[in-house]
Amino acid sequence: VNGGTMLTNTVAVLAIGGEKVACKAVKAALNDDRLAMGKSLAGSLKDVAGLKCIFALSEMRLSFETKENVSVEDFIRGVQETAGKDTVLFGGNCMPNDYETDKGGVQFLNDEVLAGHVVALGVGGPLALYANHANEFQPSMDIFTVTRAKDKWVYDLDGKPAPGVYRLPNGMAPNAAFTSDWQHPVGVVVAPFKVYLRMVLEEDKKENGLRFVAAVPEGTRVKILKGGASGDAIVASAKGGITETLQKAGDVQPLAVLLSDCCARGMRLGQFGKPGDDEVKGGILPALGKQNAGVPIFGFYAWGELGPIAGPFKGLTCMYQQHTFVSLIIGEAK
């Protein structure tokens, strides 16, 4: 995404300047101790004057590790506990080059081309940040509580086997298979009318469980989501997400709009949308309006997004998200 267009075979570049703006780029190698990784990365950015935002990019293994007790949430916790809860963590994972192994993608840091790393840009200065997350799914009216879970598996919702509870409000047939792509997310309730999305990765038919990318512990309140097969809803959610973010910003003049948008949304838009459908032209630019014409728009389709959520979950204000349009408006603090 660069200035209002989505073009193939191009490179988008964002330059950040200003006499009061401080920037520093760092790296951290991926390892199983995600908490230590997050602390190390954020610790190396503590000397950025007035640190406001950590823009982090990684290969997808940061988030999709299947080992027990290895979770992207620990990375986020390490970053937030070290940098401070008011520091915005934003970014996401790159797409894999090899879909058979989910490996691929490289990270750039100055003159280095890296693999198996998180690279991050710390930005500080008199900046005001306003973040939001939006999606195109329709949540169930009912809220279900996780009543039995272990590690990344949820076994019971409201005391009943989770797969069966999920299928009913989603409209799935009793024996319909759960897919590992974009079809079956749940919404973790983080505010009265706001959820953030977790994708069902697989079903354990023997134990009647659903696996997620990170733990959804007992006591978590969730809504069952359905939909996703509408190009119009995808574009409308992008417009709505930016509109809400602008409302949060009030009269602060945007300096830039950063986007971390789920690749599945782009895939669904291509599959279910009309020729020429574009989240930027159809949603983001109309939401910004003429008064913000020319404001830089910069971002990417991510294999999972990092960004603030509407309310804290497990003590964290930023989370790894899926199927989500995450936006961040940067303005000048008054």
Disulfide bonds with the S-S distance in Angstrom:
none
